[in-house]
Amino acid sequence: MMFAHVTHDQLARDVTAAALAALGIVQLLSPGCFESIRMYFRGAWAGLSNEQSERLKSVIEARTRAEGARGSARHAGLFTIAMGLFGLWPAIPYVMPYAASCLGMAYATWMAYRQFRRATELRFAPLVRRTPLEALPPVAIVSAALCLIGTAAFASIPQFRIAAAVVVVSMIVLVAIAWRIAVAPAVLFGTDPQVEYAVDKRVRFCRATGLVALACAPPTVFALLAWAQLPSPSGLLWLMMLLVIAGFIATRVVSLNPLREGIALA
């Protein structure tokens, strides 16, 4: 009975604020959890010899040291906590703080990549042709488009117009960063080009698709919360919500799939 007076909007704000505060604390305690490359190679060691494992470990450690952008992750953590508190203000659209926190995590990832490019003095062009679709497969692009279309449909309802606009802007920024990572040239140390290229390829794919999945997260949260507040939603909005959810699930599957795969070295 003590929660009987709590509205859907207030409940959404409270849950979002608590989730953002917890997420920000995790970022502060483990600043490498969102931009670290180690998590991309959990299944990469299967089938490797001791010598190959040492080579892979050496390259991963070298790249981790070169990126060294933990400060930006801590800043993102503080920003995430602040957004959680900011979202408790009734005048703020409930999804805005979450969308802003996703932008903060994207900023930390982008700064890690930029730091690596600045820290690397030797650059070698790969001997094989690369295309952006290697890092951003068509399914990820189509899924992001579905989320964008689904979110835009809710903008036709006046009470959700501002929140939908915020989510759409955050999506565009996140996808733009993902695209920049996908089209960036390979950056190698030159010590062990074969392993460095394999590491660069996987990191590029996981970061680009991970950012697209992150871009689809605010639309999913927004669509579910908006749907819950509508007294009699139309069939079209039901379809749009399903498209958003399907797009988010597809991007998550694409971004997480390589984590289980091994890596082939000569």
C-alpha positions in Angstrom: 0.0 0.0 0.0 2.9 2.3 0.6 3.6 2.4 -3.1 0.0 2.9 -4.2 0.4 6.6 -4.7 3.5 6.3 -6.9 2.8 7.1 -10.6 4.3 5.2 -13.5 6.5 8.3 -14.3 7.8 8.6 -10.8 8.5 4.9 -10.6 10.4 5.0 -13.9 12.5 8.0 -12.6 13.3 6.2 -9.4 14.4 3.0 -11.1 16.4 4.8 -13.7 18.1 6.9 -11.1 19.1 3.9 -9.0 20.3 2.0 -12.1 22.4 5.0 -13.2 23.9 5.5 -9.8 24.9 1.8 -9.6 26.3 1.9 -13.1 28.3 5.1 -12.2 29.8 3.4 -9.1 30.8 0.4 -11.2 32.6 2.7 -13.6 34.4 4.5 -10.8 35.5 1.2 -9.1 36.5 -0.4 -12.3 37.4 2.3 -14.8 38.5 -0.1 -17.5 35.3 -2.1 -17.6 33.8 -0.2 -20.6 36.7 0.6 -22.8 39.2 -2.2 -21.8 40.1 -4.6 -24.7 40.7 -7.6 -22.4 37.1 -8.5 -22.3 37.1 -8.9 -26.1 39.4 -11.9 -26.0 37.8 -14.2 -23.4 37.4 -17.0 -26.0 40.5 -16.1 -28.1 42.9 -18.4 -26.3 41.3 -21.7 -27.4 43.5 -23.7 -29.7 46.6 -21.5 -29.3 50.0 -22.8 -28.5 51.9 -21.5 -25.5 54.1 -19.4 -27.9 51.0 -17.9 -29.6 49.3 -17.3 -26.3 52.3 -15.3 -25.1 52.4 -13.3 -28.3 48.7 -12.5 -28.0 49.0 -11.6 -24.4 52.0 -9.3 -25.1 50.1 -7.4 -27.8 47.0 -7.0 -25.7 49.0 -5.7 -22.8 50.9 -3.3 -25.1 47.7 -1.9 -26.5 46.1 -1.6 -23.1 49.1 0.4 -21.9 49.0 2.6 -25.0 45.3 3.4 -24.6 45.6 4.2 -20.9 42.4 6.4 -21.0 41.1 5.4 -17.5 40.6 9.0 -16.5 37.8 9.5 -19.1 36.1 6.4 -17.8 36.1 7.8 -14.2 34.7 11.1 -15.6 32.0 9.1 -17.3 31.2 7.4 -14.0 30.8 10.7 -12.2 28.7 12.0 -15.1 26.5 8.9 -14.9 25.8 9.3 -11.2 25.0 13.0 -11.8 22.6 12.1 -14.5 20.8 9.7 -12.2 20.3 12.5 -9.7 19.3 14.9 -12.4 16.7 12.5 -13.7 14.7 12.8 -10.4 13.7 16.3 -11.4 10.1 16.0 -12.7 10.6 18.6 -15.4 13.2 16.5 -17.1 12.0 13.8 -19.6 12.7 10.5 -17.8 14.8 9.0 -20.6 17.1 12.0 -21.1 19.5 11.1 -18.2 19.9 7.6 -19.5 20.5 8.7 -23.0 23.1 11.2 -21.7 24.9 8.6 -19.7 25.2 6.4 -22.8 26.9 9.3 -24.5 29.3 9.5 -21.6 30.2 5.9 -22.0 30.7 6.4 -25.7 33.0 9.4 -24.9 35.1 7.1 -22.7 35.4 4.5 -25.5 36.3 7.1 -28.1 38.9 8.7 -25.9 40.5 5.3 -25.3 40.8 4.8 -29.1 42.1 8.3 -29.7 44.7 7.8 -26.9 45.9 4.7 -28.6 46.3 6.3 -32.0 48.3 9.2 -30.4 50.5 6.9 -28.4 51.4 4.7 -31.3 54.4 6.1 -33.2 54.8 3.4 -35.8 51.9 2.8 -38.3 51.8 0.1 -40.9 49.1 -0.3 -43.6 47.6 -3.8 -43.6 48.3 -5.9 -46.7 44.7 -6.9 -47.0 41.8 -4.7 -48.0 39.5 -3.6 -45.2 36.0 -2.2 -45.5 33.8 -0.6 -42.8 31.4 -3.5 -43.1 34.0 -5.7 -41.4 33.5 -3.7 -38.2 29.8 -2.8 -38.8 28.0 -5.7 -40.5 24.7 -4.9 -42.3 22.6 -6.5 -39.6 23.9 -4.0 -37.0 23.2 -1.0 -39.4 19.7 -2.3 -40.2 19.0 -2.9 -36.5 20.0 0.6 -35.6 17.8 2.0 -38.3 14.8 0.0 -36.9 15.4 1.5 -33.5 15.6 5.0 -35.0 12.4 4.5 -36.9 10.6 3.1 -33.9 11.7 5.9 -31.6 10.7 8.6 -34.2 7.2 7.1 -34.3 6.6 7.9 -30.6 7.5 11.5 -31.4 4.0 11.9 -32.9 2.6 11.9 -29.4 3.1 15.3 -27.8 4.0 14.1 -24.3 6.9 12.0 -25.6 8.1 14.5 -28.3 11.0 15.9 -26.3 12.2 12.6 -24.9 12.0 11.0 -28.4 14.1 13.9 -29.8 16.8 13.4 -27.1 16.9 9.7 -27.8 17.2 10.2 -31.5 20.1 12.7 -31.1 21.9 10.4 -28.7 21.5 7.5 -31.2 22.9 9.6 -34.1 25.9 10.6 -32.0 26.7 7.1 -30.8 26.3 5.6 -34.3 28.5 8.3 -35.7 31.2 7.5 -33.3 30.8 3.8 -34.1 31.2 4.6 -37.8 34.4 6.7 -37.2 35.9 3.7 -35.4 34.8 1.3 -38.2 36.4 3.5 -40.9 39.6 4.4 -39.0 42.8 2.9 -40.4 44.5 0.0 -38.7 47.0 1.2 -36.1 49.9 -1.2 -35.4 53.0 -1.1 -33.3 55.1 -3.0 -35.9 56.6 -5.5 -33.4 54.3 -8.4 -34.3 52.2 -7.2 -37.2 50.2 -10.4 -37.6 49.0 -10.5 -34.0 48.6 -6.8 -33.8 46.4 -6.8 -36.9 44.2 -9.6 -35.5 43.9 -7.7 -32.2 43.1 -4.5 -34.0 40.4 -6.2 -36.2 38.6 -7.7 -33.2 38.8 -4.6 -31.1 37.5 -2.5 -33.9 34.6 -4.9 -34.5 33.6 -5.2 -30.8 33.9 -1.5 -30.2 31.9 -0.4 -33.3 29.1 -3.0 -32.8 29.1 -2.4 -29.0 28.5 1.3 -29.6 25.7 0.5 -32.0 24.2 -1.8 -29.3 24.6 1.1 -26.8 22.9 3.4 -29.2 19.9 1.1 -29.3 19.6 0.9 -25.5 18.0 4.3 -24.9 15.3 3.7 -27.6 14.5 0.4 -26.0 14.1 1.9 -22.5 12.2 4.8 -24.0 9.8 2.6 -26.0 9.0 0.4 -23.0 8.4 3.2 -20.6 6.4 5.2 -23.1 4.3 2.2 -24.0 3.6 1.6 -20.3 2.2 5.1 -19.9 -0.2 5.0 -22.8 -3.8 4.2 -21.8 -4.7 2.8 -25.2 -1.7 2.5 -27.6 -2.4 1.9 -31.2 -1.4 -1.1 -33.2 1.3 1.0 -35.1 3.0 1.9 -31.8 2.9 -1.7 -30.7 4.7 -2.6 -33.9 7.2 0.2 -33.5 8.0 -1.0 -29.9 8.6 -4.5 -31.2 10.9 -3.2 -33.9 12.9 -1.3 -31.3 13.2 -4.3 -29.1 14.2 -6.6 -32.0 16.8 -4.1 -33.1 18.4 -3.9 -29.7 18.5 -7.7 -29.3 20.0 -8.1 -32.7 22.8 -5.6 -32.0 23.6 -7.2 -28.7 23.9 -10.6 -30.3 26.2 -9.3 -33.0 28.4 -7.4 -30.6 28.7 -10.3 -28.1 29.2 -13.1 -30.5 33.0 -12.6 -31.1 33.7 -12.9 -27.4 33.2 -16.7 -27.6 35.3 -17.1 -30.8 38.9 -18.1 -30.9 41.6 -16.3 -32.9 43.7 -17.8 -35.7 47.4 -17.2 -35.6 50.1 -18.7 -37.8 
